[in-house]
Amino acid sequence: MTAPFLADSELRTILSRGEGQFVEFKSAWDRGSEPAKRVRLRALRDKIADVVAAFANADGGLLLVGVDDDGSVSGHGYSERDVAAFFEVPRRRLTPAPDCRTARFILDDHEILAFQVPIAPEAVMIGGNGFPYRVGSLIVREPQEVINERKQAYRHIGHEQRFCPGATLDDLDLDLAASFLRETPVGGRPVREALRYYGLVEPDGLDWRVTNAALLLFARRPALRWHPRAGLRVFRVAGTRIEYGRRRNVAQIGRADPPLASAIVEVGELARSQVRRSERLRGLFFEDIAEYPEFAWQEALVNAVAHRDYEVRGRETEVWFFEDRLEVSSPGELLPPVTVEALRGGRAAHVTRNPMLVRVLADAEIMRDEGEGVARVFREMAASLLREPELKSANGLFRMTLFNEPVSGKMRPGWSHLLSTLPISDGQRRLLLTRPTGFTEQDYQRVNGTGEDEARRRVRDLCAKGIAERQPDAKGATPTYSLVPALAADARFLEARIPGLRAYFDRASALRNADYRALFEIDRHGALRELRRLVALEVLAIRGTGRGTRYELAILPE
């Protein structure tokens, strides 16, 4: 064991941010009993082995024993002999043994045991328990050959990890580095020590060696001499496709050259200037909103920077704004086992060709490190009633496309309002907004980012409430569900009537039977039936009686 590698203040920052790709908390107490009991020695040793091996097989990380899942420090009650045995776990249980740094911390009168785990050069096995792998805050099992394939790929294309010949600390903008790293847990350290903590620089006698990752992030400008295509370019297309020659319709809005610590901010500002705002219907009313959810386009940009293949020196990351979509393309296809299908389905999958960059960006809170960014993009687009994003990994590029077209080509204000009156959860409402003509349990998982059990329970609840019904099964087909006929009829009715009502109430505050008859060209009795139906559906509120009866817009929920 070595001296603590984190200051108390740094450790508190890590605890406040929670678990993720690079951090795991592990309580030493069994909360299932009253009073709480210590976790059995063997069980805790097994868990330490599992987490350390998973970190080593993925991107490295920090295990803190004596911390509850919510980041509360609870310490442990083990003897010195037991603690020594815990610190021996990586060496005794794992093959090959990762070279972990270990330390003991006292916070709030409780002791924490820390394991700082490096990226292993080859797959690490737990004796008799396989090869764990870290995916966000989860641990999965992977075949040895799959992990070694990734390790080999990283050694082959791991541009970021290599030390750059001829580069020194003088080639880094240390003021930029200090400012950028200030929000990380080690942001209070002298900048050289903060850079060293992330493996970006390494002392070499009286001088320092500098990695390509450090140059990508913090090189002094002009930085293109270190990588001529590490920046990003932003284009605007006047139309939905690119035209050439005299009909050329492409304009370069700007570019953001390295260092990436500055380029990320600059490209974000360029993109923000191109994300238009428009009035779209929410319920029966217009609301000024952006054409793409902010998280969605920001995540697309940051992912492109963090995960692109920097071995490719002839292409830049490009951001294209078309009239109907936003495309973000970056060099480098997805690395196995991550696939487009896995990302679209929200399944847990993680591998990156730039773990050093990802860790710095995650600790600086520029990107999320839980491996859920793309899944959340899908949820954000669904919540905004926009088409599902398109992902493509081919021809040496990865492309994410966001569409500004609503799911059904229009916002369906009647359907949106009808859902607001139903006794359903936000997740169920999101599903029905984005899949009004039919859905599966897998659709629920995708738009809400839940597991199979939660999706099945929520879909069956819609059926129990008389909102949806299961369709007759095709042999071997995935079960599908649709609205019950009465609810579907109400939705069609509102879709037919709300646009006219909206236009009417733009110029008047109340509506009478005669006004309704003229508006929709129906007879008196038909108008009365429909007005009563609109009152029952909470679109209109009735005022007065007899000849004085009039109808006003009801107060609708947001």
N, C-alpha and C positions, 0 to 999 in steps of 0.2 A: 504494500500500500504506500502511496505517495502523499505528499501534502495536498490539501484541498486545491482544486483547480478552478473553483468558482468562489467569489466573495459572497457573503451572506446576502447582500442586496441583489446580486445577480441571480442567486438561487430563488429569492422571493419573486423576482420578475418571471422566472420560468414557471414557478408554481401558479402564479396568477393567470398565466396564459393557457394552462391546461395541457392535456395530452395531444399527441399528433404523430406525424411520421417520425419525428426525431426525439420524442419524449414519452416515457411511460412511468406512471405512478403505480406503486404496489404497496398496499396496506399489509402490515404484519399482524393484523387482528381479524379474527372471525367475528363479524357483527351479527351472525345468526343466533348467537346465544346471549343471555343476559345474566351476569355482565359479560362483556366481550372477552374472548379468550385469544391467546396467541395462536397464530396459524402454526400447524404442525411443522417441525423442522424440515422434514422430507418434502412436504408440499411446497414450502417456500423455496427450498433449494431447486426443486423442479421448475418452479416459475422463473427463478433467476436464470437458469440455464436456457429456458425457452425464449425469454425476452432478449438475452444477450446474443444468442445464436441468430434470432430473427433480425436484430439490428445489424449484426455482422454480415449476414447474407444480403441485406438490402443496402441502405445508405448510411449506416452507422447511427448512433443515437445515445441518449442518456437515460439510464434506468435509476429511479429514486425509490428505494425501499424505506418504508416508514411514512408514506404519504398516501392518504385516501384518494379515491377517484376524483373528488371535487377539489383536490389541491390542498386539503387541510393536513397539517403536519400532526401525525399521531404517534410517531416514534415506534419503538419496539421494546420488548422486554427480555431480550436474549442475553446470554452470558458472553464474555469476551471470547471464550472458546467457540461458541456458536457463530459469532460475527466473523471470526477468522475463517471458519469453515465456509461461510457465505462468500467471502472474497476469494476463496480457492475454487469455487464452482467453475468459472470459465476454464481454468487450467485442468481441472480434474474430470470434468464432464463433457467438454467439447473437443472435437477433433476436426481440423487443427485448432488449437487454442488461440483465440483472438488476444491481442496484446492490449487488454483493457487498463485504463487508469481508474483507480478506486480512491475513495475518500470518505471521511466521516464528518458530518456537519451537525452542529447543535443549533436548532431554531426553536424558539418558544419552549425551551426546556425539554425538547424532545430530540433524539438523535435520528438522523437520516443517513442511510448507507447509499453511496453513489457509485455507479459504474458508467464510465465514459467509454463507449464501444466504437472502435474504428471500423471502416469498411474492410472486410476480409478479402484477400486476393483470390480465395477459392471457397467453394461451398463448405459451410461449417455444419457438422452433424452433432446432434445430441445422442449420446450412447443409448441405443435402443429406442430412440424416439424420433428419428427422421430429421428432416431439414425444414425448420420454420423460416418464414419470410414475413417481413413487415410490410403491411399495406395500410397506410393511414394510421389509425389507432388500433388496427386489428392485426392478428397473427394468423397466417394461413400456412398450410403445408405445401411444399413444392418438390418435384423430383430433383435429385442432385444434378442431373445433366442440364436441366433448365436453368438452375441458378448458375452453374459453371458457364453456360452459354452466355449469360448476361455478363458475368465477370470477364470472360474472354473478349466480348464485344467492347466493354468499357476500357480494357487495356489497349484494345486496338484503335478505338475511335475517341478515347477519353482525352480530348483536346484540352479540357479545362485543367486537368490535374498535372499536366506537364510543366516543368520549369522552363521558362523561356531563356535561351542563351542570349547573353548580352544585356538583359533587362535588369535594372537595379531599382531600389526604392526611389531613386530620383526620377524614375519614369512614371511614378504613381502620383496622382493628385491627392496628397494626404489630407488636405482640407476637405475635399469632397468625400473621401473615405470616412473621415471622422464624423462629418455631418450625416452621411447615409447610415453609418453603423450606430449612431446615437440611440436609435430606437430599439436596438437589439439588447439582449440581456447583458452583453459585455460592453455596451456603449460607453460606460464610464471609465474604461481603461484607456491608457495611452494608445494611440491609434495603431502603433506597430504591434502591440500586444493583442489588440483586438483582431488585427489581420492574421496574426499567428494562431490565435484560437481557432479560426476557421480554416487553417491550413493554407491560406492564400499566400503566405510568405514563410520563409524558413531561414533561420540564421545559418550563415556559412562562413565560419571564421569571424573576421572583422566585418564582413558584409552580409547581405541578405540575398537569398534566391527568391525569385518572383514567379508565381505560376501564371499560366495563361488566363485562369479565372480572375486573378487580381487585375491583370491588364484589361480584360474585357469589362470589368466593373469600374475600375478607377484610373485607367491610364490618363496621363496628361494629354490634352489636346494639342496638336492634331494626333488622334489615336489610330487613324486608319492604317498607319504603317505596321501596326501589330496585327491587324485583321482588316483587309480592305472592304469586306462586306458584312461587318458585324452589326450594322445599323438597320434602320427601318425606313421605308418610304411609304407615303400616304398619297393615294390617287382618288380623284372623283371622276366618275363616268356619267355623262349626260345621257342617260338612257339605261336600258337593261342589258345591253351587250356592247362590246368594244367595236368601234368602226375605225377604218383606216383611210389613208389618202385624204382627199378633199373633205370627206365626211368625218374626219377624225374628231372624236368626242371625249378624249381623255386629257385631263389636266393634272399635273403633279402638284398637290397641295403643299407638300413640304417633305422634309426628311429629318430624321433624328439619328445623328452619327454617334458612335461610341465616344466616351465610356457609357456603359449601359446604365449606371447609376443615374446619369443625367438623361440618357435617351428615353428611359421608361417614363419619366415625367414629361419630357417634351412630346413624345408620341401620344401620350394621354391627352395633352392639351390640344394637339392637332386633331385627334379623333373627336374630342368633345366639340370642337368647332364645326364638325361635319355631321354630328348626330342632330337631326332636326327635331323640332317639337311640333306637335300637331294636336288638334282637338279630336278626341275619340270619345265615344259614348261609354259612360259608366252608369249603369241603370238607365234612367231616362235623360240624363244630363250630360253635357259636354265637360270634359276635363282636359286640361293642357298637360300632355305627357310626352316623354321622349319616345322616338320611334323604336329604340331598342332599350331594354332595361340596362341600367348603368353597370350593374355587376356583370352582366353577360358580356358586354363588349370589352370591359376592362379585363375580365378573366381571359378572354380570347387573346388580347394583346400580351398580357403577362405570361401566359402559357407559351406563346410563340417565342418570347425572349428566353424563357427559362429552359425550354425543352428542345430548341432547334439544334441541328448538328453543326457545330462550329468548325468541324473539319472541312465542310464545304465552304470554299473561299470565293466562289464565283457567283453566288446568289445572295440576295438580301431577304429579310423578312418584309413582306409587302401587305399593305392594308388597302383594300379597294372598296370604295363606297359607290354602289350602283343605286339606281332609283328604287329598286325593290329589295336590295340585300346588301349586306356587309360581308366581305370575304377577307379572312386573315390567313395568309399562306407563309409557311416557314420551311426552310430546308430540313430534310430528314423525315423519313417515314416513322410510324410507330414502331417501337421495339417490342418484340415478343416477350411475354405472352399477352401484352395489351393489344386489343383489337378494336376496330370501330364498333363491332357488335357489342363488345363488353362495355365500352363507354356509353353507347346509346342505351343499353339496358340497365345502366347504373350499377353493374356488378363490380365488386372490389377487385381492382387490378392496379398494380403500381410497378413502374420501372422508369428510370430516367437516365439519360446519358450525361446529365450535368448535376449530380447530387450536391456538389459544392455550391454552385450557383443557387440551386433550389433552397439549400439550407440558409444561405445568407438572405435571400429574398423573403423566405418564410419568417426568419427571426426579425427582419426589418418590417414585418407585417405588410409587405407588398403583395404577397400571395399567400394562399392557404396551403397548409402542408398535410391536410388530412386525406388527400387523394380523392376529394369529393368535388373539386372545382367544376369539372365538366358536368357532373350530375346536377349540380346546383344551377348551371347555365340552362339545362333543360327545364328545370322546375321554374326558374324565373321567366323564361319565355312562355311556358305554359300558363303561368299565373297572369301574364300580360295578354293572354289570348292570342299569342303569335304562333306561327307555324313552328314545328319542331326544327331545331338546328340540323344542318347537314354536315357530316364529318366525312372526310376522304383522305386516305393514306395511299398514295400511289405516285409513281414516276419521280421518286426522290423528294416528295413534298408531303406535308400534312396541312390540310386546309379545314378551317371551321367557317361555316357560312351561317349567318343570322339573317332571317327574313323579316321584313317589316309588314308583311301581309298577315292579317288576322287568320285564324284557323279556318274559318268557313268563307273567307273572302269578305265578310262584313262582321261587325261586332255583335250582331244578334242581341240588341238591347232588350227585347222581350224575354228571351231565354235567360239573360243575365238577371233581369228583375225577378222572374219567376223563381230562380234558384235562391234569391235572397229571402224569400218567404218560407222556404222549406226548413224543417228541423234537422239539418245535417251539419257535419263538421266542415272546417275549412278545406281539409284534404278531399272530402267527398265533393264539395262544391267545385274545387279546382278540376277534379276529374270530369264532372258533368259539363263544365264550361268548355273544356278542351275536347271532349269526346261526346257531343250531344247525340250523335246518331248511333252510338253503340260503343262498347268498351270491353276489355278483359281485365282480369286481376293484374296481369303484367302491365297494362296501361296505368293502373293505379300506382304500382311500384315506381314506374318511370317518372310520372309527373309529380310524385310526392317524395321520392327517395326513401321508401320504406322497404321492409322485408316482406317475404311471402306471407307470413302469418298475419301481419297487420293488414296487408292488402286484402287477403281473403276475408278477414273479419269485417272490414269496412264495406266491401262490396256486398256481403251477405246482409249487413245491416240495412243497406239501401233496399234490398229485396224485402226484408222484414217490415220496413216502413211503408211498403206499397209504392215506392218511387221507381224501382227498376224490377225487371224480371229476367230470368235466365231463358235464353233462346234454346229451342230444341237442338240437342247436340248432333253435329255431324260426326260420323264415326272417326274416332281418333283425333278430333279437332279440339283446340283449346276452348273451354267454355266462354261464351260471349253473352253479354247482357245488353238490354236496351230499356228505354223508358216504358212504363206502363202506358197503354193507349190513351187513357184520359189525360195524363200529364203531357204526353206528346201533342195531343189535340190542343191543350191550353197553350203550349209553346207556339204552335203554328198560328193560333188565333192572335196572340200578342204580337208576333212578328208581323202579321198583316195589319194590325191596327196602330201600333205605337208610332211608326213614322208619321202618320197623319195627325195623330194626337199631339205629337211633339211640335209639328208645324203650327197647329191651331193654338196651342198654349204659348207659343212664342209671341202671339199678338193679342191674346185674351187671357183673362184670369179665371173664367168660369165657362161651363158648357151646359147647354140645355138639350133636351131631347130633339128639338127641331134643328139645332146646330149639328148634332150628331147625324141625323138623317141626311142633311145636306152634305155633310162631310163625306159620308160613305155610301150615299145613294141607296138607302134601305128604307123600309116602311116603318111606321110608328112602333108596331109591336116588336119587330125585329130589333129596332134601336133600343127599346126598353130591355129586352132580354140581354143584349150585349152590354148595355150600361150596368145592369145588375151583375153581370159576369165580371166586368172590369172592377167593380167595387169589391166583389168577393176575392178577386186576385190582388187586391190592395194597390191597384194602379190609380183608381179614382176614389174620392171620398164624396159621399152624398150630403148635400146641405138643403135644408128646407123640405117642405111637403107640398103635395098637390101641384097646382099650377106654378108655384114658386120653387119647385125642385130644380136644383142645379147641381153640377158636378165640378169638383176641383181636383187638381193633382194631389194625390196622397203624399205624405212625407215618407220618402223611401229610405231604407238603410243604405249606408255607403257600400 
